[in-house]
Amino acid sequence: MSYVGAVQLRPATVDDIPALLEFWRTSAEDTNRTGDDTAAVAALIARDPDALVLAVEAGEGGEEIVGSLVAGFDGWRCHLYRFAVRPDRRRRGIGKALLDAAEERFRAFGGRRADAMVLEDNTLAHRAWSAGGYASQPEWRRWVKGL
């Protein structure tokens, strides 16, 4: 666990899933993705309990999620997903702290390069990723197939 001011970074648990799904609906782009549901998040947590990092803040009713980042490592590549910070908490170092934690995790595994999928029209995210030292690779396109 680490802290950024009053914000604590910690791995997600299955108890966080309902609040996390709601957080993504209000704070993340591309919220209509098939598969972002309770079962999928629970499977991620069961398979790799430290991959889903949350930024949480103490609130009146307990902890409140203010940021998230999935830092997945498949044994070869380091992948970043679901990077989001609550709109009213942006530009306070939360995103940087999440990225730093993910990169530290990857280095511990021996990872050498991290990548992220970012929507082409999400210019706000482009600025955040650029500020973190990431650069677009325009020669690449993502190919997908639903299973």
LUMFIFI-298326 format. One record per atom (N, C-alpha, C): atom name; x, y, z. Coordinates in steps of 0.2 Angstrom, whole numbers, padded with zeros to 4 digits. Layout:
! LUMFIFI-298326
+----+-------+-------+-------+
!  a !    c1 !    c2 !    c3 !
+----+-------+-------+-------+
! CA !     X !     Y !     Z !
...
+----+-------+-------+-------+
***
This chain:
! LUMFIFI-298326
+----+-------+-------+-------+
!  a !    c1 !    c2 !    c3 !
+----+-------+-------+-------+
!  N !  0004 ! -0006 !  0000 !
! CA !  0000 !  0000 !  0000 !
!  C !  0004 !  0006 !  0000 !
!  N !  0002 !  0011 ! -0003 !
! CA !  0005 !  0018 ! -0003 !
!  C !  0000 !  0023 ! -0003 !
!  N !  0003 !  0029 ! -0002 !
! CA ! -0002 !  0035 ! -0001 !
!  C !  0000 !  0041 ! -0005 !
!  N ! -0005 !  0045 ! -0008 !
! CA ! -0004 !  0051 ! -0011 !
!  C ! -0009 !  0056 ! -0007 !
!  N ! -0006 !  0060 ! -0003 !
! CA ! -0010 !  0064 !  0001 !
!  C ! -0014 !  0059 !  0005 !
!  N ! -0021 !  0061 !  0005 !
! CA ! -0026 !  0057 !  0009 !
!  C ! -0028 !  0051 !  0005 !
!  N ! -0025 !  0050 ! -0001 !
! CA ! -0027 !  0044 ! -0005 !
!  C ! -0023 !  0038 ! -0004 !
!  N ! -0026 !  0032 ! -0003 !
! CA ! -0022 !  0026 ! -0003 !
!  C ! -0022 !  0022 ! -0009 !
!  N ! -0017 !  0019 ! -0011 !
! CA ! -0017 !  0014 ! -0016 !
!  C ! -0017 !  0007 ! -0013 !
!  N ! -0021 !  0003 ! -0016 !
! CA ! -0021 ! -0004 ! -0014 !
!  C ! -0024 ! -0009 ! -0019 !
!  N ! -0023 ! -0015 ! -0018 !
! CA ! -0026 ! -0020 ! -0023 !
!  C ! -0034 ! -0020 ! -0022 !
!  N ! -0038 ! -0021 ! -0027 !
! CA ! -0045 ! -0022 ! -0027 !
!  C ! -0046 ! -0029 ! -0024 !
!  N ! -0052 ! -0029 ! -0021 !
! CA ! -0055 ! -0035 ! -0018 !
!  C ! -0062 ! -0037 ! -0021 !
!  N ! -0064 ! -0043 ! -0020 !
! CA ! -0071 ! -0044 ! -0023 !
!  C ! -0076 ! -0039 ! -0020 !
!  N ! -0075 ! -0037 ! -0014 !
! CA ! -0080 ! -0033 ! -0010 !
!  C ! -0080 ! -0026 ! -0014 !
!  N ! -0075 ! -0024 ! -0018 !
! CA ! -0075 ! -0018 ! -0021 !
!  C ! -0078 ! -0018 ! -0028 !
!  N ! -0080 ! -0024 ! -0030 !
! CA ! -0083 ! -0024 ! -0037 !
!  C ! -0089 ! -0020 ! -0038 !
!  N ! -0094 ! -0020 ! -0034 !
! CA ! -0100 ! -0016 ! -0036 !
!  C ! -0098 ! -0008 ! -0037 !
!  N ! -0094 ! -0006 ! -0032 !
! CA ! -0092 !  0001 ! -0032 !
!  C ! -0087 !  0003 ! -0038 !
!  N ! -0083 ! -0002 ! -0039 !
! CA ! -0079 ! -0001 ! -0045 !
!  C ! -0082 ! -0001 ! -0052 !
!  N ! -0087 ! -0005 ! -0053 !
! CA ! -0091 ! -0005 ! -0059 !
!  C ! -0095 !  0002 ! -0060 !
!  N ! -0097 !  0004 ! -0054 !
! CA ! -0101 !  0011 ! -0054 !
!  C ! -0096 !  0016 ! -0055 !
!  N ! -0090 !  0016 ! -0052 !
! CA ! -0084 !  0021 ! -0053 !
!  C ! -0083 !  0021 ! -0061 !
!  N ! -0082 !  0015 ! -0064 !
! CA ! -0080 !  0015 ! -0071 !
!  C ! -0086 !  0018 ! -0075 !
!  N ! -0092 !  0017 ! -0073 !
! CA ! -0098 !  0020 ! -0077 !
!  C ! -0097 !  0028 ! -0077 !
!  N ! -0095 !  0031 ! -0072 !
! CA ! -0095 !  0038 ! -0071 !
!  C ! -0088 !  0041 ! -0072 !
!  N ! -0083 !  0038 ! -0072 !
! CA ! -0076 !  0041 ! -0073 !
!  C ! -0072 !  0038 ! -0078 !
!  N ! -0074 !  0033 ! -0082 !
! CA ! -0070 !  0030 ! -0087 !
!  C ! -0073 !  0031 ! -0094 !
!  N ! -0069 !  0030 ! -0099 !
! CA ! -0072 !  0030 ! -0106 !
!  C ! -0073 !  0023 ! -0108 !
!  N ! -0077 !  0023 ! -0113 !
! CA ! -0079 !  0016 ! -0116 !
!  C ! -0082 !  0012 ! -0111 !
!  N ! -0087 !  0014 ! -0108 !
! CA ! -0090 !  0010 ! -0102 !
!  C ! -0095 !  0005 ! -0105 !
!  N ! -0096 !  0005 ! -0111 !
! CA ! -0101 !  0000 ! -0114 !
!  C ! -0098 ! -0007 ! -0116 !
!  N ! -0092 ! -0008 ! -0114 !
! CA ! -0088 ! -0014 ! -0116 !
!  C ! -0091 ! -0020 ! -0113 !
!  N ! -0092 ! -0025 ! -0118 !
! CA ! -0094 ! -0032 ! -0116 !
!  C ! -0089 ! -0035 ! -0111 !
!  N ! -0091 ! -0038 ! -0106 !
! CA ! -0087 ! -0041 ! -0102 !
!  C ! -0084 ! -0038 ! -0096 !
!  N ! -0086 ! -0031 ! -0095 !
! CA ! -0084 ! -0027 ! -0089 !
!  C ! -0090 ! -0028 ! -0084 !
!  N ! -0090 ! -0034 ! -0081 !
! CA ! -0095 ! -0036 ! -0076 !
!  C ! -0092 ! -0039 ! -0070 !
!  N ! -0097 ! -0041 ! -0065 !
! CA ! -0094 ! -0043 ! -0059 !
!  C ! -0090 ! -0050 ! -0060 !
!  N ! -0093 ! -0054 ! -0064 !
! CA ! -0089 ! -0061 ! -0065 !
!  C ! -0082 ! -0059 ! -0068 !
!  N ! -0081 ! -0055 ! -0073 !
! CA ! -0075 ! -0054 ! -0076 !
!  C ! -0070 ! -0051 ! -0071 !
!  N ! -0072 ! -0046 ! -0067 !
! CA ! -0068 ! -0042 ! -0062 !
!  C ! -0066 ! -0047 ! -0057 !
!  N ! -0071 ! -0051 ! -0055 !
! CA ! -0069 ! -0057 ! -0050 !
!  C ! -0064 ! -0062 ! -0052 !
!  N ! -0065 ! -0063 ! -0058 !
! CA ! -0060 ! -0068 ! -0061 !
!  C ! -0053 ! -0065 ! -0062 !
!  N ! -0052 ! -0059 ! -0063 !
! CA ! -0046 ! -0055 ! -0063 !
!  C ! -0043 ! -0055 ! -0056 !
!  N ! -0047 ! -0053 ! -0051 !
! CA ! -0044 ! -0053 ! -0044 !
!  C ! -0042 ! -0060 ! -0042 !
!  N ! -0046 ! -0065 ! -0044 !
! CA ! -0044 ! -0072 ! -0042 !
!  C ! -0038 ! -0074 ! -0045 !
!  N ! -0037 ! -0073 ! -0052 !
! CA ! -0031 ! -0075 ! -0055 !
!  C ! -0025 ! -0071 ! -0053 !
!  N ! -0025 ! -0064 ! -0052 !
! CA ! -0020 ! -0060 ! -0051 !
!  C ! -0022 ! -0055 ! -0046 !
!  N ! -0022 ! -0056 ! -0039 !
! CA ! -0025 ! -0052 ! -0034 !
!  C ! -0022 ! -0045 ! -0034 !
!  N ! -0016 ! -0044 ! -0036 !
! CA ! -0012 ! -0037 ! -0036 !
!  C ! -0013 ! -0033 ! -0043 !
!  N ! -0016 ! -0036 ! -0048 !
! CA ! -0016 ! -0033 ! -0054 !
!  C ! -0020 ! -0027 ! -0054 !
!  N ! -0026 ! -0027 ! -0051 !
! CA ! -0031 ! -0021 ! -0051 !
!  C ! -0029 ! -0017 ! -0045 !
!  N ! -0026 ! -0011 ! -0047 !
! CA ! -0024 ! -0006 ! -0041 !
!  C ! -0030 ! -0001 ! -0041 !
!  N ! -0032 !  0001 ! -0035 !
! CA ! -0037 !  0006 ! -0033 !
!  C ! -0034 !  0011 ! -0030 !
!  N ! -0036 !  0018 ! -0031 !
! CA ! -0035 !  0023 ! -0027 !
!  C ! -0041 !  0025 ! -0023 !
!  N ! -0040 !  0024 ! -0016 !
! CA ! -0046 !  0025 ! -0012 !
!  C ! -0045 !  0031 ! -0007 !
!  N ! -0051 !  0034 ! -0006 !
! CA ! -0051 !  0040 ! -0001 !
!  C ! -0056 !  0038 !  0004 !
!  N ! -0054 !  0040 !  0011 !
! CA ! -0059 !  0039 !  0016 !
!  C ! -0065 !  0044 !  0015 !
!  N ! -0071 !  0042 !  0015 !
! CA ! -0077 !  0046 !  0015 !
!  C ! -0082 !  0045 !  0020 !
!  N ! -0087 !  0048 !  0020 !
! CA ! -0092 !  0048 !  0025 !
!  C ! -0095 !  0041 !  0026 !
!  N ! -0096 !  0037 !  0021 !
! CA ! -0098 !  0030 !  0021 !
!  C ! -0093 !  0025 !  0021 !
!  N ! -0087 !  0027 !  0022 !
! CA ! -0081 !  0022 !  0021 !
!  C ! -0077 !  0024 !  0015 !
!  N ! -0073 !  0019 !  0012 !
! CA ! -0069 !  0021 !  0007 !
!  C ! -0073 !  0023 !  0001 !
!  N ! -0070 !  0027 ! -0003 !
! CA ! -0073 !  0029 ! -0010 !
!  C ! -0067 !  0028 ! -0015 !
!  N ! -0069 !  0025 ! -0020 !
! CA ! -0064 !  0024 ! -0026 !
!  C ! -0063 !  0030 ! -0030 !
!  N ! -0057 !  0033 ! -0031 !
! CA ! -0056 !  0039 ! -0034 !
!  C ! -0051 !  0038 ! -0040 !
!  N ! -0049 !  0031 ! -0041 !
! CA ! -0044 !  0030 ! -0047 !
!  C ! -0044 !  0022 ! -0047 !
!  N ! -0042 !  0020 ! -0053 !
! CA ! -0041 !  0013 ! -0055 !
!  C ! -0036 !  0012 ! -0060 !
!  N ! -0032 !  0006 ! -0060 !
! CA ! -0028 !  0004 ! -0066 !
!  C ! -0027 ! -0003 ! -0065 !
!  N ! -0028 ! -0007 ! -0071 !
! CA ! -0026 ! -0014 ! -0071 !
!  C ! -0019 ! -0014 ! -0074 !
!  N ! -0015 ! -0017 ! -0070 !
! CA ! -0008 ! -0018 ! -0072 !
!  C ! -0007 ! -0026 ! -0073 !
!  N ! -0008 ! -0028 ! -0079 !
! CA ! -0008 ! -0035 ! -0081 !
!  C ! -0001 ! -0037 ! -0084 !
!  N !  0001 ! -0043 ! -0081 !
! CA !  0007 ! -0045 ! -0084 !
!  C !  0006 ! -0053 ! -0086 !
!  N !  0007 ! -0054 ! -0092 !
! CA !  0006 ! -0061 ! -0094 !
!  C !  0012 ! -0066 ! -0095 !
!  N !  0018 ! -0063 ! -0092 !
! CA !  0024 ! -0067 ! -0092 !
!  C !  0029 ! -0065 ! -0097 !
!  N !  0026 ! -0060 ! -0101 !
! CA !  0030 ! -0058 ! -0107 !
!  C !  0029 ! -0050 ! -0108 !
!  N !  0023 ! -0048 ! -0108 !
! CA !  0021 ! -0041 ! -0109 !
!  C !  0018 ! -0038 ! -0103 !
!  N !  0018 ! -0032 ! -0103 !
! CA !  0015 ! -0028 ! -0097 !
!  C !  0010 ! -0023 ! -0100 !
!  N !  0004 ! -0025 ! -0098 !
! CA ! -0002 ! -0021 ! -0101 !
!  C ! -0006 ! -0017 ! -0096 !
!  N ! -0008 ! -0011 ! -0098 !
! CA ! -0012 ! -0007 ! -0094 !
!  C ! -0019 ! -0006 ! -0096 !
!  N ! -0024 ! -0006 ! -0092 !
! CA ! -0031 ! -0006 ! -0094 !
!  C ! -0034 ! -0002 ! -0088 !
!  N ! -0040 !  0001 ! -0090 !
! CA ! -0045 !  0004 ! -0086 !
!  C ! -0041 !  0009 ! -0081 !
!  N ! -0037 !  0013 ! -0084 !
! CA ! -0034 !  0019 ! -0081 !
!  C ! -0039 !  0025 ! -0080 !
!  N ! -0042 !  0026 ! -0074 !
! CA ! -0047 !  0031 ! -0073 !
!  C ! -0046 !  0035 ! -0067 !
!  N ! -0047 !  0041 ! -0067 !
! CA ! -0047 !  0045 ! -0060 !
!  C ! -0054 !  0049 ! -0060 !
!  N ! -0057 !  0049 ! -0055 !
! CA ! -0063 !  0053 ! -0054 !
!  C ! -0062 !  0060 ! -0056 !
!  N ! -0067 !  0062 ! -0061 !
! CA ! -0066 !  0069 ! -0063 !
!  C ! -0064 !  0075 ! -0058 !
!  N ! -0067 !  0075 ! -0053 !
! CA ! -0066 !  0080 ! -0048 !
!  C ! -0060 !  0079 ! -0044 !
!  N ! -0056 !  0073 ! -0045 !
! CA ! -0050 !  0072 ! -0041 !
!  C ! -0044 !  0072 ! -0046 !
!  N ! -0045 !  0074 ! -0052 !
! CA ! -0039 !  0074 ! -0057 !
!  C ! -0035 !  0080 ! -0056 !
!  N ! -0028 !  0079 ! -0059 !
! CA ! -0023 !  0084 ! -0058 !
!  C ! -0021 !  0085 ! -0051 !
!  N ! -0021 !  0079 ! -0047 !
! CA ! -0019 !  0079 ! -0040 !
!  C ! -0013 !  0074 ! -0039 !
!  N ! -0011 !  0071 ! -0044 !
! CA ! -0006 !  0066 ! -0043 !
!  C ! -0008 !  0059 ! -0043 !
!  N ! -0015 !  0058 ! -0043 !
! CA ! -0017 !  0051 ! -0042 !
!  C ! -0016 !  0047 ! -0048 !
!  N ! -0017 !  0049 ! -0054 !
! CA ! -0015 !  0045 ! -0060 !
!  C ! -0007 !  0044 ! -0060 !
!  N ! -0003 !  0048 ! -0058 !
! CA !  0004 !  0047 ! -0058 !
!  C !  0006 !  0042 ! -0053 !
!  N !  0003 !  0042 ! -0047 !
! CA !  0004 !  0037 ! -0042 !
!  C !  0002 !  0030 ! -0045 !
!  N ! -0004 !  0030 ! -0048 !
! CA ! -0006 !  0023 ! -0051 !
!  C ! -0001 !  0021 ! -0056 !
!  N !  0001 !  0025 ! -0060 !
! CA !  0006 !  0023 ! -0066 !
!  C !  0012 !  0021 ! -0062 !
!  N !  0015 !  0025 ! -0058 !
! CA !  0021 !  0023 ! -0054 !
!  C !  0020 !  0016 ! -0051 !
!  N !  0015 !  0015 ! -0048 !
! CA !  0014 !  0008 ! -0044 !
!  C !  0014 !  0002 ! -0049 !
!  N !  0010 !  0004 ! -0055 !
! CA !  0010 ! -0002 ! -0060 !
!  C !  0017 ! -0003 ! -0063 !
!  N !  0021 !  0002 ! -0064 !
! CA !  0027 !  0002 ! -0067 !
!  C !  0032 ! -0002 ! -0062 !
!  N !  0031 !  0000 ! -0056 !
! CA !  0035 ! -0004 ! -0051 !
!  C !  0034 ! -0011 ! -0051 !
!  N !  0027 ! -0013 ! -0051 !
! CA !  0025 ! -0020 ! -0052 !
!  C !  0028 ! -0023 ! -0057 !
!  N !  0028 ! -0020 ! -0063 !
! CA !  0031 ! -0023 ! -0069 !
!  C !  0038 ! -0024 ! -0069 !
!  N !  0042 ! -0019 ! -0066 !
! CA !  0049 ! -0020 ! -0065 !
!  C !  0051 ! -0026 ! -0061 !
!  N !  0047 ! -0027 ! -0055 !
! CA !  0048 ! -0032 ! -0051 !
!  C !  0047 ! -0039 ! -0054 !
!  N !  0043 ! -0039 ! -0060 !
! CA !  0042 ! -0045 ! -0064 !
!  C !  0048 ! -0046 ! -0069 !
!  N !  0052 ! -0041 ! -0070 !
! CA !  0057 ! -0041 ! -0075 !
!  C !  0054 ! -0038 ! -0082 !
!  N !  0048 ! -0035 ! -0081 !
! CA !  0045 ! -0031 ! -0087 !
!  C !  0050 ! -0026 ! -0090 !
!  N !  0050 ! -0025 ! -0097 !
! CA !  0054 ! -0020 ! -0100 !
!  C !  0050 ! -0015 ! -0103 !
!  N !  0044 ! -0016 ! -0105 !
! CA !  0040 ! -0011 ! -0109 !
!  C !  0033 ! -0012 ! -0107 !
!  N !  0029 ! -0006 ! -0105 !
! CA !  0022 ! -0007 ! -0104 !
!  C !  0018 ! -0004 ! -0110 !
!  N !  0012 ! -0006 ! -0111 !
! CA !  0008 ! -0003 ! -0116 !
!  C !  0001 ! -0002 ! -0114 !
!  N ! -0003 !  0002 ! -0117 !
! CA ! -0009 !  0004 ! -0115 !
!  C ! -0014 !  0004 ! -0121 !
!  N ! -0020 !  0002 ! -0121 !
! CA ! -0025 !  0004 ! -0126 !
!  C ! -0028 !  0010 ! -0124 !
!  N ! -0028 !  0015 ! -0129 !
! CA ! -0032 !  0021 ! -0127 !
!  C ! -0036 !  0023 ! -0133 !
!  N ! -0042 !  0025 ! -0132 !
! CA ! -0047 !  0027 ! -0137 !
!  C ! -0044 !  0033 ! -0141 !
!  N ! -0044 !  0032 ! -0148 !
! CA ! -0041 !  0038 ! -0152 !
!  C ! -0044 !  0045 ! -0151 !
!  N ! -0051 !  0045 ! -0149 !
! CA ! -0054 !  0052 ! -0148 !
!  C ! -0054 !  0054 ! -0141 !
!  N ! -0050 !  0050 ! -0137 !
! CA ! -0050 !  0052 ! -0129 !
!  C ! -0044 !  0056 ! -0128 !
!  N ! -0045 !  0063 ! -0130 !
! CA ! -0039 !  0067 ! -0130 !
!  C ! -0037 !  0069 ! -0123 !
!  N ! -0041 !  0068 ! -0118 !
! CA ! -0040 !  0069 ! -0111 !
!  C ! -0035 !  0064 ! -0109 !
!  N ! -0036 !  0057 ! -0111 !
! CA ! -0032 !  0052 ! -0109 !
!  C ! -0025 !  0053 ! -0113 !
!  N ! -0025 !  0055 ! -0119 !
! CA ! -0019 !  0056 ! -0122 !
!  C ! -0014 !  0060 ! -0118 !
!  N ! -0017 !  0066 ! -0116 !
! CA ! -0013 !  0070 ! -0111 !
!  C ! -0010 !  0067 ! -0105 !
!  N ! -0015 !  0063 ! -0102 !
! CA ! -0012 !  0059 ! -0096 !
!  C ! -0007 !  0054 ! -0098 !
!  N ! -0008 !  0050 ! -0103 !
! CA ! -0003 !  0045 ! -0105 !
!  C !  0004 !  0049 ! -0107 !
!  N !  0003 !  0054 ! -0110 !
! CA !  0009 !  0058 ! -0112 !
!  C !  0013 !  0060 ! -0106 !
!  N !  0009 !  0063 ! -0102 !
! CA !  0012 !  0066 ! -0095 !
!  C !  0016 !  0060 ! -0092 !
!  N !  0014 !  0054 ! -0092 !
! CA !  0017 !  0048 ! -0089 !
!  C !  0023 !  0045 ! -0093 !
!  N !  0024 !  0048 ! -0099 !
! CA !  0030 !  0046 ! -0103 !
!  C !  0028 !  0041 ! -0108 !
!  N !  0022 !  0040 ! -0109 !
! CA !  0020 !  0035 ! -0115 !
!  C !  0019 !  0039 ! -0121 !
!  N !  0020 !  0036 ! -0127 !
! CA !  0019 !  0038 ! -0133 !
!  C !  0015 !  0034 ! -0138 !
!  N !  0011 !  0037 ! -0142 !
! CA !  0007 !  0033 ! -0147 !
!  C !  0011 !  0030 ! -0152 !
!  N !  0009 !  0024 ! -0154 !
! CA !  0012 !  0020 ! -0160 !
!  C !  0007 !  0020 ! -0165 !
!  N !  0007 !  0025 ! -0170 !
! CA !  0002 !  0026 ! -0175 !
!  C !  0002 !  0020 ! -0180 !
!  N !  0008 !  0016 ! -0180 !
! CA !  0008 !  0011 ! -0185 !
!  C !  0004 !  0005 ! -0183 !
!  N !  0002 !  0005 ! -0176 !
! CA ! -0002 ! -0001 ! -0174 !
!  C ! -0009 !  0000 ! -0173 !
!  N ! -0013 ! -0005 ! -0174 !
! CA ! -0020 ! -0005 ! -0173 !
!  C ! -0022 ! -0011 ! -0170 !
!  N ! -0027 ! -0010 ! -0166 !
! CA ! -0030 ! -0016 ! -0162 !
!  C ! -0035 ! -0020 ! -0166 !
!  N ! -0034 ! -0026 ! -0166 !
! CA ! -0039 ! -0031 ! -0169 !
!  C ! -0042 ! -0035 ! -0164 !
!  N ! -0049 ! -0035 ! -0164 !
! CA ! -0052 ! -0039 ! -0159 !
!  C ! -0057 ! -0044 ! -0162 !
!  N ! -0059 ! -0049 ! -0158 !
! CA ! -0064 ! -0053 ! -0159 !
!  C ! -0068 ! -0055 ! -0153 !
!  N ! -0074 ! -0055 ! -0152 !
! CA ! -0078 ! -0057 ! -0147 !
!  C ! -0078 ! -0064 ! -0146 !
!  N ! -0078 ! -0067 ! -0140 !
! CA ! -0078 ! -0074 ! -0139 !
!  C ! -0084 ! -0077 ! -0136 !
+----+-------+-------+-------+
***
